């Protein structure tokens, strides 16, 4: 028990100053529990309200794609420059050192490879595993319009239920099959379904025509998916347009780790996302850092 000697009664109660209850900076997340908000505030920068996620989870269905042959050699030196790292539990346990303190978004669905029907996924990681690995969010692939659409939606809702129980956000990743139209109508449908069924935030692709309607119609944050490797200026322009049109950041993989200078690209993307730097000036920053080695 604390020493009672010298204990004095409090006097400064600030009766003229009501306690302030701050709101939360992310769209649609004001009613979440404290633990959920705390995890989201690690993923998203509270000052900008945005995030730059580095996605390296491609191997769970593609195998060792270019740039991810050796995660320890290619990725871990650049990972500290990202806001968040998105990956699988196998890579997290086998490669990522325990002193890595950036927030982790864990891929929790899987079941098929590029040799089979990709929409045929199941929940592949338990909530207990996510808790044990101290992750900040769980990523679930959702195939709206896919052959196994219903199954993938139910996968997401199950993780939402379990995540809400333990205070871990659920990221719904909207997947686009080869026969699906990549247009605003489809992404409004896909993102809204995920949000209506409880996803905490959503990862979706950028489209040049109508992307602002996708972010406007969705009541929770949308993070732009990077997609395939494109020239640096094009990737910077895509990221710039996405955040200007309502995205709460970007989740890039190949456009970072397949770049000639991944660290320079990460810093340039962060300048666009957090500081609203123009693509042209961000490209100058990329070239400067690249030339400095």
Backbone bond lengths (Angstrom), bond angles and torsions (degrees), N, CA, C in turn:
res aa  C-N    CA-C-N  psi(-1)  N-CA   C-N-CA  omega(-1)  CA-C   N-CA-C  phi
1 X - - - 1.457 - - 1.525 109.81 -
2 X 1.345 117.19 145.17 1.460 120.88 -178.62 1.520 110.89 -64.39
3 X 1.329 115.48 149.01 1.465 122.13 178.13 1.525 109.26 -66.04
4 X 1.343 117.14 123.69 1.470 121.74 -176.49 1.516 112.89 -86.17
5 X 1.338 117.06 -11.39 1.459 119.53 -179.15 1.522 110.43 -66.02
6 X 1.302 116.37 135.55 1.455 121.34 177.82 1.509 114.30 77.07
7 X 1.338 117.45 7.00 1.457 120.66 -179.70 1.528 110.03 -71.67
8 X 1.333 117.02 126.32 1.465 120.61 178.49 1.518 109.71 -116.39
9 X 1.307 115.30 150.50 1.461 120.76 -178.72 1.526 110.19 -75.52
10 X 1.325 116.44 139.41 1.450 120.63 179.53 1.510 112.25 -62.31
11 X 1.338 116.01 146.47 1.461 120.82 -178.05 1.525 112.90 -124.55
12 X 1.316 116.97 -32.65 1.457 119.70 -171.40 1.527 110.16 -91.71
13 X 1.322 115.75 87.01 1.466 120.80 -175.22 1.541 112.76 -94.02
14 X 1.321 118.23 -4.22 1.470 122.58 179.15 1.530 110.98 50.11
15 X 1.326 115.03 53.45 1.465 119.94 -176.92 1.522 112.85 -63.43
16 X 1.317 116.93 -21.98 1.457 120.99 -178.97 1.524 112.99 -88.71
17 X 1.331 116.87 4.10 1.460 121.25 -173.84 1.522 110.29 -130.07
18 X 1.325 118.73 95.69 1.469 121.05 179.78 1.530 110.97 -60.32
19 X 1.322 116.89 145.92 1.463 120.80 177.95 1.519 110.06 -63.76
20 X 1.327 115.35 133.38 1.453 120.82 -179.93 1.529 110.17 -92.51
21 X 1.298 115.87 132.07 1.459 121.09 175.54 1.522 108.00 -111.06
22 X 1.317 115.89 108.05 1.457 119.95 -177.47 1.523 111.40 -71.88
23 X 1.316 114.68 145.02 1.451 119.33 172.61 1.521 109.65 -77.42
24 X 1.338 116.23 -177.72 1.465 120.00 179.51 1.510 108.74 -110.94
25 X 1.322 116.56 144.84 1.458 121.58 -168.29 1.523 114.30 -81.12
26 X 1.329 119.16 -12.31 1.455 120.92 -177.24 1.522 111.45 -97.60
27 X 1.314 115.51 136.19 1.456 121.67 -179.77 1.522 111.93 -57.10
28 X 1.332 116.06 130.94 1.453 120.81 174.07 1.508 115.89 75.18
29 X 1.352 117.92 6.89 1.464 120.51 -174.39 1.533 112.79 -113.68
30 X 1.305 117.81 10.08 1.459 121.00 -175.45 1.514 114.99 -66.92
31 X 1.332 118.03 -24.22 1.467 121.02 -176.90 1.520 113.36 -97.48
32 X 1.319 117.22 6.19 1.465 119.97 -179.43 1.521 110.94 -75.20
33 X 1.335 116.30 160.72 1.459 121.34 177.54 1.518 111.04 -69.02
34 X 1.340 115.39 163.59 1.459 121.18 -176.14 1.522 111.45 -59.05
35 X 1.333 117.84 -44.13 1.459 120.46 -177.91 1.513 111.99 -62.77
36 X 1.346 116.48 -39.47 1.457 121.01 178.00 1.528 110.26 -64.23
37 X 1.318 116.32 -45.76 1.465 119.90 178.93 1.520 111.45 -63.18
38 X 1.320 116.52 -39.42 1.458 120.15 -179.88 1.524 111.08 -62.00
39 X 1.319 116.94 -41.82 1.468 120.56 177.73 1.526 110.86 -65.99
40 X 1.324 117.13 -41.92 1.456 120.50 178.73 1.530 111.64 -65.06
41 X 1.327 116.42 -34.88 1.463 120.72 179.62 1.521 112.00 -71.39
42 X 1.320 117.03 -14.05 1.470 120.83 172.40 1.523 110.60 -87.23
43 X 1.327 116.80 -35.33 1.462 120.88 178.03 1.529 110.73 -71.86
44 X 1.332 115.89 -45.99 1.463 122.05 -177.48 1.526 109.77 -102.59
45 X 1.311 116.28 137.61 1.462 121.63 176.66 1.529 109.42 -69.69
46 X 1.336 118.79 118.47 1.466 119.92 -177.69 1.530 114.15 -61.38
47 X 1.337 117.66 -25.45 1.464 119.95 -179.27 1.525 111.47 -76.08
48 X 1.313 117.13 -45.20 1.467 119.97 -179.39 1.518 112.33 -92.46
49 X 1.345 116.60 -21.85 1.454 120.55 -175.00 1.512 113.14 74.55
50 X 1.354 116.40 16.97 1.458 120.41 -174.63 1.527 111.34 -131.62
51 X 1.317 115.13 169.61 1.465 120.61 -179.45 1.525 110.65 -140.76
52 X 1.330 115.36 152.49 1.462 122.18 168.33 1.521 106.27 -118.75
53 X 1.321 115.34 102.88 1.452 121.76 -179.85 1.524 109.57 -93.28
54 X 1.324 116.30 138.90 1.461 122.24 175.40 1.523 107.63 -103.65
55 X 1.324 116.14 110.52 1.464 121.82 -177.27 1.520 110.22 -92.41
56 X 1.337 115.81 121.98 1.473 120.14 177.22 1.536 109.81 -132.27
57 X 1.319 116.84 27.89 1.468 121.33 -176.93 1.524 113.31 -92.42
58 X 1.323 118.08 9.14 1.461 122.15 -174.86 1.525 113.10 -58.04
59 X 1.314 117.51 -31.08 1.453 121.39 -174.73 1.513 114.81 -64.98
60 X 1.330 118.21 -15.59 1.467 119.01 -177.55 1.526 112.28 -68.27
61 X 1.337 117.23 -17.23 1.465 118.62 173.17 1.528 112.82 -134.47
62 X 1.362 117.21 -15.21 1.467 120.33 -178.63 1.524 113.39 -102.96
63 X 1.316 117.27 -16.10 1.450 119.44 -172.60 1.522 111.10 79.06
64 X 1.346 118.46 -158.66 1.466 121.33 -174.96 1.529 112.42 -78.62
65 X 1.324 116.46 80.85 1.459 120.79 179.87 1.528 110.27 -69.82
66 X 1.315 116.77 165.02 1.464 122.15 -177.41 1.530 111.17 -57.05
67 X 1.321 115.53 125.84 1.457 121.35 -178.78 1.509 113.19 98.91
68 X 1.333 116.31 -18.21 1.462 121.08 -179.65 1.529 111.62 -115.08
69 X 1.350 116.92 16.60 1.458 119.30 179.85 1.532 110.61 -60.05
70 X 1.336 116.06 -43.44 1.461 122.19 178.27 1.535 107.74 -130.13
71 X 1.317 115.88 97.72 1.460 120.36 -178.60 1.520 111.07 -62.79
72 X 1.337 116.78 -35.92 1.460 119.47 -179.29 1.521 111.69 -64.86
73 X 1.326 117.30 -34.68 1.462 121.70 -177.50 1.528 111.70 -86.61
74 X 1.339 116.33 -43.89 1.460 120.65 -172.24 1.521 114.69 -89.68
75 X 1.322 117.25 -32.13 1.461 120.05 -170.32 1.525 113.85 -104.27
76 X 1.316 118.12 -44.91 1.464 119.23 -173.53 1.532 113.61 -59.97
77 X 1.349 120.30 -33.31 1.470 118.49 176.15 1.529 113.85 -66.03
78 X 1.347 117.63 -24.66 1.466 119.83 -178.97 1.525 112.85 -100.89
79 X 1.328 117.86 -16.39 1.464 121.94 -175.38 1.526 114.01 -56.60
80 X 1.346 120.16 -37.11 1.471 119.27 -179.65 1.523 113.92 -62.91
81 X 1.334 118.07 -17.89 1.466 120.47 -178.32 1.529 112.06 -84.36
82 X 1.320 117.95 -12.64 1.470 121.70 176.89 1.521 109.91 -85.49
83 X 1.328 116.59 159.95 1.469 120.78 174.82 1.520 110.69 -77.61
84 X 1.325 115.53 -33.40 1.464 121.78 -172.73 1.522 109.01 -148.41
85 X 1.313 116.47 148.77 1.457 121.84 177.72 1.522 108.70 -116.87
86 X 1.333 116.25 124.91 1.469 121.37 179.45 1.521 108.58 -109.41
87 X 1.332 117.43 122.13 1.467 120.97 -172.38 1.523 111.16 -160.36
88 X 1.326 116.00 -177.97 1.460 122.65 179.29 1.526 110.54 -97.02
89 X 1.320 116.08 163.34 1.460 119.06 -179.65 1.531 112.47 -67.54
90 X 1.332 116.58 -29.61 1.455 119.24 179.22 1.516 111.85 -63.93
91 X 1.322 116.72 -45.24 1.458 121.09 178.10 1.520 110.22 -69.66
92 X 1.319 117.28 -39.51 1.463 120.20 -179.92 1.520 111.02 -58.64
93 X 1.318 116.37 -47.01 1.468 120.10 -177.15 1.531 112.83 -73.23
94 X 1.319 116.75 -38.36 1.463 119.37 -171.32 1.519 114.53 -88.23
95 X 1.335 116.98 -21.32 1.465 119.56 -171.19 1.529 113.79 -124.24
96 X 1.331 117.28 -42.04 1.467 120.27 -172.52 1.530 110.22 -77.88
97 X 1.341 117.85 124.24 1.469 119.43 -179.57 1.517 111.53 -68.52
98 X 1.317 116.54 149.83 1.462 121.79 -176.85 1.519 112.53 -66.17
99 X 1.344 117.81 -18.70 1.459 119.78 178.65 1.526 112.60 -86.14
100 X 1.331 117.51 2.00 1.465 120.73 173.70 1.526 108.35 -71.67
101 X 1.318 117.39 120.10 1.469 120.51 -169.56 1.525 114.33 -107.07
102 X 1.335 118.28 -1.92 1.459 118.92 178.29 1.534 109.72 -69.64
103 X 1.333 117.44 150.26 1.468 120.20 -178.42 1.524 112.55 -63.00
104 X 1.325 114.83 144.53 1.458 122.64 -178.71 1.526 110.29 -108.95
105 X 1.327 115.65 131.55 1.461 122.00 169.00 1.527 106.40 -108.93
106 X 1.317 115.87 119.80 1.460 121.40 -170.39 1.522 111.71 -102.21
107 X 1.327 116.49 127.56 1.465 121.44 173.40 1.527 108.88 -70.04
108 X 1.334 117.25 122.69 1.466 119.89 -174.64 1.527 113.71 -119.94
109 X 1.329 118.49 3.04 1.466 120.15 174.41 1.523 109.32 -118.22
110 X 1.311 115.86 159.43 1.454 121.51 179.80 1.513 110.18 173.67
111 X 1.324 115.71 -174.19 1.463 118.58 176.21 1.510 114.57 140.37
112 X 1.334 118.05 -17.98 1.462 119.86 178.36 1.523 109.73 -134.68
113 X 1.333 115.72 159.75 1.453 121.47 178.98 1.528 109.02 -110.09
114 X 1.332 115.39 -178.95 1.461 119.98 177.11 1.530 112.03 -65.63
115 X 1.327 117.37 -9.18 1.463 121.14 179.01 1.529 112.30 -84.84
116 X 1.340 116.59 -9.87 1.463 121.21 -176.23 1.524 110.49 -127.32
117 X 1.334 116.82 -172.44 1.459 122.75 177.17 1.529 108.96 -74.01
118 X 1.328 116.70 112.44 1.463 121.16 -172.05 1.518 113.44 -66.71
119 X 1.324 118.36 -27.17 1.461 119.44 -176.85 1.527 113.04 -73.57
120 X 1.318 116.90 -8.29 1.465 120.68 -178.91 1.530 110.47 -84.09
121 X 1.322 116.15 65.00 1.464 121.97 -178.35 1.518 111.39 -105.41
122 X 1.310 114.97 158.63 1.459 122.95 174.12 1.527 108.37 -130.11
123 X 1.330 116.23 170.32 1.454 119.85 170.61 1.524 107.56 -69.03
124 X 1.328 116.64 125.05 1.457 121.26 -173.10 1.522 113.46 -113.70
125 X 1.336 117.03 -6.06 1.463 121.94 -178.82 1.522 108.33 -136.04
126 X 1.306 117.47 131.59 1.469 121.26 -177.96 1.518 110.82 -78.59
127 X 1.319 115.41 160.59 1.461 120.18 176.20 1.520 110.51 -64.29
128 X 1.324 117.38 -34.42 1.469 120.64 177.78 1.521 111.08 -61.09
129 X 1.334 116.26 -37.79 1.458 120.74 177.99 1.526 110.71 -66.34
130 X 1.324 116.96 -40.65 1.463 120.64 178.36 1.520 110.91 -63.37
131 X 1.325 116.31 -40.50 1.468 120.40 177.30 1.518 110.12 -65.67
132 X 1.329 116.21 -44.60 1.458 121.38 -178.54 1.525 111.33 -60.96
133 X 1.331 117.23 -34.69 1.459 122.05 -179.24 1.525 112.95 -88.37
134 X 1.323 116.73 0.49 1.473 122.05 172.87 1.531 112.17 59.55
135 X 1.328 116.55 42.82 1.460 120.16 -176.54 1.523 110.92 -82.66
136 X 1.342 114.94 160.24 1.464 120.69 -179.79 1.525 112.75 -98.21
137 X 1.321 117.85 -16.05 1.463 121.00 176.49 1.524 108.96 -162.89
138 X 1.334 115.41 160.11 1.465 122.52 178.59 1.520 108.74 -119.99
139 X 1.334 116.50 128.46 1.461 122.16 -176.37 1.524 110.97 -99.69
140 X 1.321 115.51 127.57 1.462 122.75 -178.89 1.527 109.19 -124.10
141 X 1.319 117.59 127.13 1.459 121.52 178.30 1.527 109.19 -78.32
142 X 1.334 116.61 133.18 1.457 121.71 179.27 1.525 108.57 -124.54
143 X 1.327 115.84 123.32 1.461 121.69 -174.07 1.529 110.48 -106.97
144 X 1.324 117.39 76.56 1.459 120.50 177.16 1.531 108.77 -67.61
145 X 1.320 116.38 122.22 1.458 121.26 -177.44 1.508 113.85 89.96
146 X 1.332 117.97 -5.12 1.454 121.62 179.22 1.516 111.92 -80.56
147 X 1.305 115.49 170.43 1.464 120.60 -178.52 1.529 111.41 -60.35
148 X 1.331 116.96 -37.03 1.464 121.64 -178.94 1.528 110.52 -110.50
149 X 1.332 115.41 42.47 1.464 121.54 -178.39 1.526 112.01 -53.48
150 X 1.344 116.82 -53.72 1.460 120.66 -175.86 1.518 111.31 -58.85
151 X 1.316 116.89 -44.24 1.461 121.08 -179.29 1.523 110.83 -59.78
152 X 1.334 116.71 -42.98 1.465 119.70 -178.38 1.528 111.04 -69.03
153 X 1.330 117.17 -34.55 1.464 120.12 176.86 1.522 110.58 -66.63
154 X 1.321 116.80 -43.07 1.462 120.39 178.50 1.528 110.78 -64.97
155 X 1.345 116.98 -37.05 1.465 119.66 173.75 1.529 110.04 -54.16
156 X 1.332 115.81 -46.66 1.461 120.24 -177.92 1.524 111.54 -64.58
157 X 1.340 116.84 -45.27 1.462 118.94 -176.90 1.528 111.41 -65.49
158 X 1.319 116.97 -34.24 1.465 119.80 176.69 1.524 111.06 -64.44
159 X 1.331 116.84 -41.84 1.461 119.86 178.57 1.517 111.18 -69.86
160 X 1.327 117.39 -33.86 1.470 120.19 174.97 1.520 110.26 -60.83
161 X 1.328 116.65 -46.17 1.466 120.42 179.13 1.525 111.49 -59.85
162 X 1.339 115.68 -47.39 1.458 119.37 -178.51 1.529 111.46 -70.21
163 X 1.327 116.55 -37.20 1.460 119.84 177.69 1.510 112.06 -65.34
164 X 1.323 117.39 -41.27 1.463 120.58 177.31 1.529 111.38 -62.83
165 X 1.325 115.95 -35.14 1.462 120.02 -179.66 1.527 111.57 -64.26
166 X 1.345 115.89 -34.66 1.461 119.41 -174.32 1.534 113.61 -115.56
167 X 1.307 117.31 7.53 1.454 119.74 174.04 1.517 115.52 78.82
168 X 1.336 117.92 29.87 1.461 121.56 179.86 1.534 109.29 -116.08
169 X 1.328 118.26 121.43 1.463 121.05 -179.26 1.524 112.56 -63.24
170 X 1.325 115.49 153.25 1.461 122.26 175.42 1.521 109.58 -112.94
171 X 1.339 116.09 123.47 1.457 122.47 175.74 1.524 108.30 -97.61
172 X 1.327 116.43 118.69 1.460 121.07 175.11 1.520 108.74 -90.14
173 X 1.326 116.62 125.02 1.465 121.90 -178.90 1.517 107.86 -105.20
174 X 1.318 117.70 112.05 1.455 121.01 -178.17 1.518 109.63 -78.69
175 X 1.316 115.82 118.38 1.471 121.43 -178.05 1.517 109.38 -97.78
176 X 1.307 115.72 143.14 1.459 120.86 179.79 1.519 108.51 -119.79
177 X 1.322 116.75 115.14 1.454 121.13 178.16 1.519 111.98 -75.50
178 X 1.313 115.97 169.35 1.463 120.16 -175.75 1.520 112.89 -66.09
179 X 1.343 117.22 -21.52 1.461 119.87 -178.48 1.520 112.77 -101.60
180 X 1.352 117.83 8.34 1.460 121.07 -178.18 1.521 110.62 -98.79
181 X 1.323 115.96 142.50 1.466 120.69 179.74 1.521 109.95 -77.04
182 X 1.323 116.16 129.31 1.461 120.85 176.47 1.524 108.30 -92.12
183 X 1.317 116.66 79.09 1.455 120.13 178.44 1.515 110.07 -135.00
184 X 1.333 115.76 172.27 1.463 120.83 -175.02 1.526 111.76 -61.55
185 X 1.299 117.00 -37.05 1.467 120.00 -179.41 1.522 110.81 -60.87
186 X 1.350 115.96 -44.22 1.465 118.75 179.63 1.523 111.14 -65.71
187 X 1.325 117.94 -46.16 1.463 119.59 -176.08 1.526 112.24 -71.55
188 X 1.333 117.89 -29.58 1.472 119.07 172.07 1.517 110.07 -62.68
189 X 1.324 115.94 -41.80 1.461 121.00 178.41 1.524 110.66 -64.44
190 X 1.330 117.07 -51.62 1.464 121.58 -174.08 1.530 111.90 -64.13
191 X 1.325 116.69 -47.88 1.465 119.15 -176.82 1.524 111.54 -69.66
192 X 1.324 117.22 -36.75 1.468 119.71 -178.99 1.528 111.23 -68.31
193 X 1.333 116.97 -39.12 1.466 120.19 176.58 1.525 110.18 -60.22
194 X 1.321 116.91 -46.46 1.470 120.41 179.73 1.518 111.59 -61.27
195 X 1.329 116.39 -42.48 1.466 119.95 179.80 1.522 111.41 -67.77
196 X 1.309 116.97 -42.64 1.473 120.77 -178.76 1.522 111.06 -61.91
197 X 1.323 117.11 -32.34 1.458 121.15 -177.66 1.526 112.86 -93.68
198 X 1.352 116.54 8.99 1.454 119.48 165.69 1.506 118.44 110.68
199 X 1.347 119.59 2.62 1.462 119.85 178.47 1.524 109.97 -58.31
200 X 1.321 116.92 138.03 1.454 121.43 -179.14 1.511 110.71 -73.33
201 X 1.316 116.65 -43.69 1.458 121.30 171.37 1.518 108.31 -150.79
202 X 1.334 116.86 169.40 1.458 121.08 -166.97 1.528 110.09 -135.36
203 X 1.322 114.74 140.64 1.462 121.63 174.53 1.523 107.81 -105.79
204 X 1.325 116.35 126.05 1.458 120.10 -176.41 1.520 109.80 -146.21
205 X 1.311 116.35 161.59 1.465 121.43 -177.02 1.526 111.97 -82.34
206 X 1.321 114.69 154.00 1.464 120.73 175.76 1.520 109.81 -85.53
207 X 1.321 115.77 141.97 1.459 121.99 173.19 1.524 107.28 -131.23
208 X 1.312 116.38 144.42 1.461 119.95 -175.01 1.521 112.33 -73.71
209 X 1.311 117.42 -28.73 1.463 120.82 -176.25 1.527 110.17 -108.54
210 X 1.318 116.69 102.82 1.458 120.60 172.92 1.508 116.73 95.40
211 X 1.337 118.55 13.40 1.468 119.34 -179.47 1.524 111.55 -61.54
212 X 1.332 117.09 -33.83 1.467 119.70 -179.81 1.527 111.82 -64.14
213 X 1.336 117.27 -26.48 1.464 119.15 176.69 1.526 110.81 -73.86
214 X 1.339 116.72 -30.60 1.466 120.50 177.41 1.527 109.93 -66.11
215 X 1.337 117.19 -49.18 1.468 120.02 -179.40 1.528 111.21 -67.85
216 X 1.326 117.64 -33.52 1.462 120.86 -179.70 1.522 111.57 -70.18
217 X 1.325 117.15 -40.39 1.463 121.50 -177.25 1.523 112.22 -75.18
218 X 1.327 117.94 -17.18 1.457 121.24 -176.47 1.523 109.92 -94.02
219 X 1.330 119.44 124.22 1.468 121.81 -175.28 1.515 115.34 -81.68
220 X 1.337 118.05 0.49 1.471 121.36 177.06 1.532 108.22 -126.52
221 X 1.343 118.20 165.87 1.466 119.94 -176.11 1.526 113.32 -61.79
222 X 1.326 115.30 143.37 1.465 122.36 173.62 1.522 108.45 -114.96
223 X 1.329 116.16 129.42 1.460 122.77 174.43 1.519 107.51 -107.03
224 X 1.324 115.95 130.58 1.464 120.05 -176.70 1.520 111.84 -75.33
225 X 1.325 116.75 132.52 1.463 122.36 174.65 1.517 109.75 -80.92
226 X 1.332 116.35 138.60 1.456 120.04 -175.40 1.512 114.86 -74.87
227 X 1.342 116.98 -36.70 1.457 119.97 179.81 1.514 113.43 75.76
228 X 1.316 115.71 -156.09 1.468 121.41 -174.56 1.522 111.37 -71.03
229 X 1.341 116.04 163.51 1.466 121.44 179.85 1.524 110.29 -67.92
230 X 1.337 115.25 129.14 1.456 122.64 175.75 1.526 107.61 -132.65
231 X 1.329 119.63 166.53 1.463 120.77 179.07 1.539 111.69 -55.45
232 X 1.338 115.66 149.61 1.465 120.82 -174.54 1.523 113.44 -54.44
233 X 1.308 117.94 -46.23 1.466 119.71 -179.86 1.520 111.23 -61.77
234 X 1.326 117.10 -39.03 1.466 120.36 178.45 1.526 110.88 -64.63
235 X 1.337 117.02 -41.03 1.462 120.54 179.53 1.529 110.88 -66.82
236 X 1.324 117.05 -41.00 1.460 121.39 178.06 1.529 110.90 -65.22
237 X 1.318 115.72 -39.62 1.474 120.24 178.27 1.527 110.72 -66.01
238 X 1.320 116.62 -42.23 1.460 120.40 178.04 1.525 110.90 -61.42
239 X 1.337 117.16 -44.31 1.457 120.97 178.98 1.529 110.73 -63.79
240 X 1.329 116.52 -42.78 1.465 121.16 179.68 1.528 110.63 -61.41
241 X 1.328 116.48 -49.16 1.466 120.17 -179.43 1.523 111.16 -62.03
242 X 1.326 116.55 -38.69 1.464 120.32 -178.15 1.520 111.29 -62.90
243 X 1.339 117.39 -48.47 1.467 119.04 -177.61 1.523 110.97 -71.42
244 X 1.342 116.97 -32.43 1.462 119.15 176.74 1.525 111.08 -67.43
245 X 1.313 116.57 -25.05 1.458 121.09 -179.03 1.531 112.56 -101.59
246 X 1.337 116.29 18.94 1.455 119.37 169.21 1.505 117.92 110.39
247 X 1.330 119.36 -2.32 1.468 120.23 178.43 1.525 110.14 -70.99
248 X 1.342 115.49 145.76 1.465 121.30 179.25 1.520 110.67 -94.82
249 X 1.340 116.22 35.18 1.450 120.59 179.08 1.508 112.11 123.64
250 X 1.333 115.48 -171.22 1.461 121.36 -177.70 1.522 109.74 -134.51
251 X 1.319 115.51 153.62 1.461 122.79 173.42 1.511 106.63 -124.33
252 X 1.326 117.20 99.64 1.456 121.88 -174.73 1.516 111.00 -113.65
253 X 1.310 115.13 145.07 1.449 121.32 176.55 1.509 110.37 -125.23
254 X 1.334 116.39 -79.40 1.457 121.49 -175.23 1.525 113.18 -60.25
255 X 1.343 117.36 -34.04 1.459 119.72 179.47 1.525 112.41 -71.64
256 X 1.323 116.43 -7.31 1.466 120.52 174.49 1.518 110.36 -108.06
257 X 1.349 117.70 -59.84 1.462 117.57 -172.79 1.522 113.56 -76.49
258 X 1.347 118.78 -11.92 1.463 120.79 172.93 1.531 112.20 -98.57
259 X 1.318 116.96 3.46 1.455 121.19 176.61 1.531 110.52 -72.69
260 X 1.335 116.72 157.26 1.456 120.46 177.21 1.527 111.42 -64.41
261 X 1.327 116.52 -28.10 1.461 121.52 177.56 1.529 108.39 -137.84
262 X 1.338 117.67 87.94 1.468 120.57 -175.74 1.530 114.32 -58.70
263 X 1.333 117.32 -39.64 1.463 119.24 179.73 1.527 110.50 -65.29
264 X 1.327 116.24 -43.72 1.464 119.94 178.03 1.524 110.92 -61.34
265 X 1.334 116.65 -38.91 1.464 120.26 -179.89 1.518 110.77 -68.24
266 X 1.321 116.94 -40.65 1.466 119.63 177.91 1.529 110.99 -61.07
267 X 1.319 116.25 -44.89 1.463 119.89 -179.57 1.530 111.25 -65.69
268 X 1.324 116.71 -37.72 1.460 120.11 178.39 1.527 111.24 -67.25
269 X 1.325 116.43 -42.07 1.467 120.56 177.60 1.529 110.25 -62.91
270 X 1.320 117.23 -41.74 1.464 120.58 179.31 1.524 111.15 -63.99
271 X 1.327 117.47 -35.68 1.460 120.53 177.38 1.528 110.65 -63.84
272 X 1.328 116.21 -39.41 1.463 120.85 178.17 1.526 111.15 -68.08
273 X 1.331 116.18 -45.57 1.465 121.04 -173.68 1.525 112.22 -73.97
274 X 1.321 117.15 -48.33 1.466 120.25 -173.41 1.527 113.92 -90.45
275 X 1.338 116.70 -30.35 1.459 120.12 -175.55 1.527 112.92 -110.62
276 X 1.338 116.63 0.19 1.459 123.20 -179.68 1.528 112.06 55.82
277 X 1.333 115.31 36.94 1.457 120.65 175.61 1.517 109.08 -68.24
278 X 1.322 117.50 146.70 1.456 120.65 179.05 1.523 110.08 -70.58
279 X 1.320 118.00 154.81 1.471 119.82 179.22 1.519 112.86 -57.73
280 X 1.330 117.08 -38.06 1.459 120.32 -177.80 1.530 111.32 -66.20
281 X 1.337 117.21 -43.85 1.460 120.17 178.59 1.524 110.72 -69.85
282 X 1.322 116.68 -34.91 1.463 120.02 176.88 1.525 110.31 -65.72
283 X 1.324 117.05 -35.63 1.464 120.02 176.65 1.527 110.53 -66.69
284 X 1.333 116.87 -38.24 1.466 119.93 175.09 1.525 110.41 -60.24
285 X 1.341 115.80 -41.77 1.456 120.20 177.43 1.521 110.30 -62.52
286 X 1.314 116.98 -43.61 1.469 121.43 177.41 1.520 111.31 -57.33
287 X 1.322 116.81 -48.09 1.460 120.65 -177.89 1.515 111.95 -66.80
288 X 1.334 117.30 -35.92 1.459 120.48 178.21 1.520 111.21 -65.08
289 X 1.337 116.47 -48.50 1.464 120.20 179.91 1.521 110.76 -65.05
290 X 1.320 116.38 -39.79 1.465 121.56 178.68 1.531 110.90 -60.74
291 X 1.326 116.18 -44.16 1.474 119.76 -178.38 1.516 112.32 -68.85
292 X 1.333 116.57 -26.01 1.455 120.61 178.50 1.519 111.95 -80.76
293 X 1.314 116.29 -5.36 1.462 121.10 176.69 1.500 114.13 77.75
